[in-house]
Amino acid sequence: MFYPVQDDNSTVPLPAMPKKLGPSLTAPPSQSSWQLPAETITVRIHWFGLCVGYLLVNVLGQPHYRAELNGILTLGAVYALIDTWWSARGQVFLERWPLFISAMEAIFIGLLCHFDQGLDSLFRFYYFLSLIVCAFRNSPLVTFSTLGLHFVSYIALAIVQKDRGGDQIQAFALQLVFMAWVTWASTALATLLKGASRRLFEMNAQLTQNQTLLEKRIDLRTHELQESQALLVQHEKQAAFGLLAAGIAHEVGNPLTAISNLVQLLNRRPLDADMHERLNLIDEQLRRIQRTLRELVDFSRPASNIRTVCNVHGVIDSALNIAKYYKRMKGKMIITTYGPDLPAVSMVRDRVLQVFLNLILNALDATQEGTVIELTTATCDEGIRILIRDEGSGIPAAQHDLLFQPYFTTKETGTGLGLFVCRNILQEAGGRIELVCSTTAGTTFAVTLPGAQSVTA
């Protein structure tokens, strides 16, 4: 029975190997990703400043406007709570409006100084903290813009203090100079740290990529080594079998030749018809044994790697002639259905013969007495397609992807190299082998060989 099979020309991609890098390992760190660690430090600085402020207002100092100062600090505490909540969510509060934050801080610090001791207030050092934090959170342009806002805040404070009769020109000038110096120094330091962090990140990403590439190459080399080892084991087994077969043929062939010569000599003598018939039967059986030995020697001789144009039906018939002596052949029938006008195939005949013999022996191992094995040939777009179908119990679906891997076998005494070697032989010949289907009703393998014209082209 012929089972039609659709051609599958799709290629199977290699498994992937390497681990996919996340977004944080494929692109330089963004301004937002830099702000998240800086935001954590900022939140702590805010709370530190608020605690120090409450301590100055309520414990260490005796300001005239204690209620106003506590109210301003409470507004700052509310802002710090909101900022802390956003930071806990992995976000930056008012991230898109950094100058708005700077303006609020300038007003906040100016009011604290105004209600405390004016230009001499210890809260004036909050300007420095604000500028340092801004330098690490934002770009240099935003930092220097914040410096301008703090200048405006401090100048406004100085104007108000002058109206009150204050004259502190020297302290005022030094404060402005120190604010500018802190801005320049913190901006330079932040730029240096950001650049170092970016370079470190790029080096880490490159190291990760090189590690992934190295793992890929190791996996590839390991796979190639396993394949080479499997082929070497198979060739060694075939060479050992060839030596054994050649030795048996030599030791058995010579006595058989002598016996055959004696039988022919006896047959030439004038004997009765019954004796001649028996001698002819003996001679026929001796010739059969000699023919079997020749087939064994032909199969075990060193394989030639020279491509020749062959008839695929002749190669299949040779494989069947060898397989008929297999012990599992008893009680089974092999049916061949050859398609007409098949093109010739350019192949290394001995190696393709090994493929068909291995598939036929596998089918014999998978079937019981009274079953049928079918071999069908037909033309296809790629050349010739050969189907080998048996009526065995099938191969579990979970093992389909492992069939052509080295050392995988479903037999108790198998080596797991047969189908693996078949696949490599056919790939070198420009063909392929595939499992068409495998159920409890049987298994079908398909071998595709290119025509001689497609190979030479």
N, C-alpha and C positions, 0 to 999 in steps of 0.2 A: 504494500500500500504506500502510495506516495503522499507525503504531507507537504503542501505548498508553503513556502516560507518567504516573507518579504525581506528584501535586501535592506540592510542597515549600514549605511555609509557614514554614519555620524562618528566623529572621533571622540574618544573619551579623554578629558583633560587629566593631567597629572594631579594627584592629591595635593593638595597644598601643604604646604609645609609650614609655613612660618606663621608666626603669630601676628595678628593684625595690630598695628600700632594705633593707639587712641589719638584723638585730636591734640592732646597736650604734648604728644611726642612727634608730631608731624609738622608743626608750624611754630615759629618763634613766639614767646610769650607775649600776649597783648597787654595794653595798658591796664585793662580791667583785671587780668590775672595777676598783674603786679600789685594792683591796689588792694586786693583781698588780704594778703599778709600785712600790708601797711595799715589797712583798716583796723586789724586786730591791735596793732601797737597804738594806733590813734585813740581807740576806745579806752585803752588803759591810761593813756596820757590825760584824756579828758577827765576820767574819774580821779586820777591823782591830783590834777589841778583843782577839781571841785573840793576834794577833801582838804587840801592845803588852804583853799579859800575859806571854807567854813572854819578851819582852825584859826586862821588869821583874824577873821571877823569876830568870832565868838569866844576865843580863848586867849590868844596872844595879844591882840590889840583892843583898843577901846575907841572905835570910830564913832563919830557923831551920827552917822546915818546907817546904823546897824540894820535896821529893818529894811531899808532900801537895798543894802548890799545882800542881805539874806534873800530878798525877793529876786534880785538879779541872778544870784547863784542857783536859786530854785528853778528859774527858767532854763539855766544851763544844764541843771540836772535832768529836767524833762527832755531836753534835746539829747543828752547823753543816753537816756533810757531808750529813746527811739533809735538812736544810732546803734546801740548795743543789740537791740532786737533785730534790726536789719543785718547786722554783722553775724548774728547767730544763724540767720537764714542763708548765709553765704553771699550776701549782697552788700552794696555800698549805698548808704543813704544819700540821696541827692547827687548821684554820681555824675549826672549830666550837667549839673549847675555848680561847678566848684567855686566860681567867683561869688555866687550867692552865699555859699557857706563862709567864704572869706569875709564878705561884707558883714554878715551876722557876727562873726568873731571880732571884727574890728569894732563894731558898735558895742558888743558885749564887754570887751576889754576896756574900751574908752569909758563906758559907764562905771565899771568897777573902780577905775582910777579916779574918776570924777568924784564919786561919793566917798572915796577913801582919803587919800592924801595928795591927790592931784598928780603932778609930775614926779613926786617923790614916792608914790605908792609902790609897794612891792608887786602889785598886780601888773605893773608895766613889763615885768619879765614874761608875762603871758604872750606878749607880742613875739618873743623869740621862739617860744614853744609852737605857736601857731605857724610861724614861717618854716620851722624845721619840719613839722608834720606835713605842711603843704608841699615842701620840696620833695618829700619821699612819696607822696600820694599822686602828685600831678606833674605836668610838664614844666620846664623852666619858664615858659611864657606865662603860665598861670601863676607860678610862684612870684615872679617879678610884678605881675599885676596885683597880687595880694600885698606885696610890699608897698605898692602905691596906695592901696586902700588903707593900710596901717599907717602910712605917712599922713594921709588925710585925717584919720582918727586921732593920731597923736598931735598933729598941728591944731586940730579943733580943740583938743584938750588944753593945749598950751594957750590958745586964745582965751578960753574960758577962765583959766587960772590967772592970766594977765589982767582980766577984768576984775578979778578978786584982789588984785594987788600983788600977785606973785611975780618974782623976777628971777628966773632960773634958766638963763640963756645957755650957760655952759652945760648943764645937765640935759637940757633939751637937745642941743647939738650932738652931744655924745650918744644919746639914745638913738638919734637918727642914723649916726655913723655906725653904731653897733648893729642896728637893724639891717642896714645895707650889707654890712660885712657878714652877718649870720646868713642872710639870704644867699649871698654869693658862695660862701663856703658850703652850706647845706645843699645848694643846687649842684655844685661841682661834685660833692661826695655822692649825692643821689645818682647823678649821671654815671659816675664811675661804677657804683654798685649795680645799677641797671645794666650797663654794658657788660660787666663781668658775669652777671646772672644770665644774660642772653647768650654770651659765648659759652658759658658752662652748659646751658641748656642745649645749644647746638652740638657741642661735643658729646653730650650724653645721648642725644638723638642719633648722632652718627655712630656712636659705640653700639647702641641698640640695633641699628640697621646692620652693622658689620657682624654682630653676634647672630642675628637672624640669617644673614647670608651664609655665615660659617656653618650654622646648623643645617641649612639647606644642602650645602656642599657635602657635609658629612653624611647626611641621609642618602644623597645621590651616590656618593662613593661606596657607601655600605651596600646599597642595593646592587650596584654594578659588581661589587665583590661577591655578593651572594650568587648572582647570576653566573659569574665566571666560575665560581666554585662548583655550582650545580652542573654546568656544562662539562667541567673537568671530571667530575665524578661519573657522569654518564659516559664520557668518552673512555675513561679507564675501564668501566664495566664492559663496554662494547669491545675494547681491545682484548680484555681478558677472555671474553666469550669467543672472540675470533681465534685466539691462540688455542683455546680448548677445542673449538670446532675443527680447526686445521689439524690438530694432533689426532683427534678421533678419526677424521676422514683418512688421514695417512695410515693409521694403524689398522683400520678396518678395511680400507680400500684395497690394500695389497692382497690380503687373504681372499677377499671377494673376487678379485681378478683371477687369482689362481684357481679358485673353485669354479668360476665361470669357464675358464679354459678347459678344465677337466670335464665339465659337463658337455661342452661342445665336442670334445674328442670322443666321449662316450656316445654322443648322439650320432656320430658319423659311422659307428659300427653297425653291422647288420643285426638289429634287435627286433623284437616283436613290436607291434604298433602300440600296445599298452605301455611298454617301457619308453618308447620315443615320446609318447604324450606326457609321461611323467617328467622326463628329462626336459622337455620344452617348458613345462610348468615351473620346474626349478630354475631354468635359465631366465624365464620371465620375472620371477620374484627377485632373482639376483640383480637383474637390470633395474628393477624398481628401487632396490636398496641403493644401487650405485647412483641412480638419478636423484634420490633424496640426499645423498652425501654431496653431490655436485651443487644442489640448491643451497645446502647448508654452507658449503665453502664459498659460494658466490655471495651469500648474504654476509658472511663474516669477514670477507676480504677488506683491506683498507679502502675506505670510501674515497671516491674521487670528488674533487671540488670543481670539476670542469662542467660547465653548463652544456647540455645537449638538448636538441629538439626531440621531444618524446611524445608518444601517444599515452595519455593519462590512463586509458583503459588497460594498456599493457602493464603499466606500473601497478595498477590495482590487482590485475590477475596474478602478477608475481607475488604480491603480498598475500593473496588468498592461497596460493600454492604453498607458501611457507606456513600459513596459519592452519592449514588442514591437518598438520601433524600435532597441533596443540591438544593437550589432554582434555581441555574443556570443550573441544569441538564435538564430542560425542552427543548424539541426540538433538543436534541443532541444525538448522537450515539457513544457509546464506543465499539470499536472492539478489541478483544484480540487475538493474534496469538502466542500461546505457542509452544516453541520448544520441541521436544521429548527427552526423556531420559536425562533430566537436573539433574545434581548432587545436592544432598542436601546441604544446607547452614547452617553453624553454626552462629547464630545471636541472638541478644536480640530482640525477635519477636516484642514486642510492639513498640520499637524505630524504627525498620525498617518499620513497618506498618505506623508509623507517616511520614516517608520519602515519601512512595508511595502515601499516602493520600494527603500530601501537594502538590506533583507534579500533581496529578490528579485534585485537586481543582484549582491550578494555570492554568491548561489547560482549565478547564471549564470557568474560569474568562476571559481568553484571546480569547475565541471563541464566535461566534454568533449562533443563532438557525439555524438548518439545516446542521451544520458542523459535522465532524467526528474526534474522538480522538482515536488514535491507540496505543496499548501496545503490544510490541513484545519482546519475550525472546528467547535467543539462547546461546549456549555455546561459550566460548572463551578461550584463553590461560590462563587467570587468574581465570576463574571460570564461572560465568554467567553474561551476559550483557543484560540489560533491556532498551529498547528504549521507550520513551513516546513522541509521536508526536501529535501536534495539528495543526489546520488550521487557526490559528489566524493571526494577522497583523504583528507579529514578534517584535523583540527587536532591537532598533537602535544599529549599530555597535559600536558607541562610548561608549555604556553602557555595553558592553560584559564583560569588565574586572572588572566591579563594581558589578556584579550580586551576588557574594557570599560574599560581604562585609556587615558587620552588619549595619542595619538601612537604607540600600539602597533599594528602591522599585520603581516600575513603576506604582503602583496602587495609586489611589487617597486616599484610606482609608487603605492602607497596612502599616504594621509595619516595613517591611524590615528585618525580622528575619527568615522567612521561609527557604529560600535557604541556609542562613548562618548556621542554625541549622541542616539542612539536610547534609551539607558538614561535619560538626563536627561529627554527628552520624555515617556517613559512614566511616570517617577516623578512628574512634574508632573500627569499625567493620572490618577494614582492606580493605575496598573498597574505591570507589571514585565516584563523580558525576561531570559531565562536560556538557557544552553546545556544542552540536555537530554542529548545524547550526541554524540560525535564519534569515529568509527572510520575505518578504511580503506574501509569500505563506504558512508560518507556521514556527513553532519552534520545535526542537527536542532536548531533554535531554537524556543523557545516564547514567545509573547507573550500576556500575560494583561491583559484590559481589564475594568474594573468596569462593571456594568450602570448604566443611567441612574438607576434608583431608588436604588442604593447611593451614587452620587455626590451626588445631591441630599439624601439623608438625612444 
